[in-house]
Amino acid sequence: MGGDQPKLLDEPLHRLRKAGINVQAHCEPTDNIKELIARYEAGNAIDLLVMGTHGHSKWHRLFKGSTALRLLKATTRSILIIK
């Protein structure tokens, strides 16, 4: 996706903007969440990071870890994680 927002975000973003909330979406596949967040934070004024999660199996979390947990460790910003 390279930063493009998926169509599924069009309606929620439209509603938030209509309510007067300044919101931007950035979707980018990565294996290095820490580097991605650092790069994105450096170029943008961010008040809140919002991340969706679908949950992996216990084995996946044990061996690879949770992306949400890596995000928590990668930033000092406020984060909203939605399941």
C-alpha positions as CSV (number, residue, x, y, z in Angstrom):
1,M,0.0,0.0,0.0
2,G,2.9,2.3,0.6
3,G,1.0,4.9,2.6
4,D,-2.2,4.8,0.6
5,Q,-5.4,4.5,2.6
6,P,-7.6,1.6,1.8
7,K,-11.1,2.3,0.6
8,L,-12.5,0.8,3.8
9,L,-11.3,3.9,5.7
10,D,-13.0,6.4,3.4
11,E,-16.3,6.5,5.3
12,P,-14.9,6.7,8.9
13,L,-12.4,9.4,7.8
14,H,-15.2,11.4,6.1
15,R,-17.3,11.3,9.3
16,L,-14.4,12.3,11.5
17,R,-13.5,15.2,9.2
18,K,-17.2,16.3,9.0
19,A,-17.2,16.4,12.8
20,G,-14.2,18.8,12.6
21,I,-11.5,16.3,13.6
22,N,-8.3,16.7,11.7
23,V,-7.4,13.1,10.8
24,Q,-5.0,11.3,8.4
25,A,-4.6,7.7,7.6
26,H,-1.3,6.0,6.7
27,C,-1.2,2.3,5.9
28,E,2.1,0.6,5.1
29,P,3.0,-3.0,5.5
30,T,6.3,-3.4,7.5
31,D,8.2,-5.9,9.6
32,N,9.9,-3.0,11.4
33,I,7.2,-1.0,13.2
34,K,9.8,0.9,15.2
35,E,11.5,2.3,12.1
36,L,8.2,3.1,10.4
37,I,6.8,4.9,13.4
38,A,10.0,6.9,13.9
39,R,10.1,7.9,10.3
40,Y,6.4,8.9,10.3
41,E,6.5,10.8,13.6
42,A,9.5,12.8,12.3
43,G,7.5,14.1,9.4
44,N,4.1,14.6,11.0
45,A,2.5,16.3,14.0
46,I,0.8,13.4,15.8
47,D,-1.5,13.6,18.8
48,L,-2.8,10.0,18.7
49,L,-1.8,6.8,16.9
50,V,-4.7,4.4,16.1
51,M,-3.9,0.8,15.1
52,G,-6.2,-2.0,14.3
53,T,-5.3,-5.5,15.4
54,H,-6.7,-8.9,14.5
55,G,-4.8,-11.0,17.1
56,H,-2.6,-13.9,16.3
57,S,-2.3,-17.3,17.9
58,K,-0.4,-17.8,21.2
59,W,2.4,-19.5,19.2
60,H,2.8,-16.5,16.9
61,R,2.9,-14.1,19.8
62,L,5.4,-16.3,21.6
63,F,7.8,-16.6,18.7
64,K,7.3,-13.3,16.7
65,G,5.7,-11.0,19.2
66,S,2.7,-8.8,18.9
67,T,2.8,-5.8,16.4
68,A,0.7,-3.9,18.9
69,L,3.2,-4.5,21.7
70,R,6.1,-3.5,19.4
71,L,4.2,-0.3,18.6
72,L,3.8,0.4,22.3
73,K,7.5,0.1,22.8
74,A,8.4,2.2,19.7
75,T,6.6,5.4,20.7
76,T,5.8,7.7,23.5
77,R,2.7,9.0,21.8
78,S,-0.8,8.1,22.9
79,I,-2.1,4.9,21.1
80,L,-5.6,3.6,20.6
81,I,-5.6,-0.1,19.6
82,I,-8.8,-1.4,18.1
83,K,-9.6,-5.1,17.9
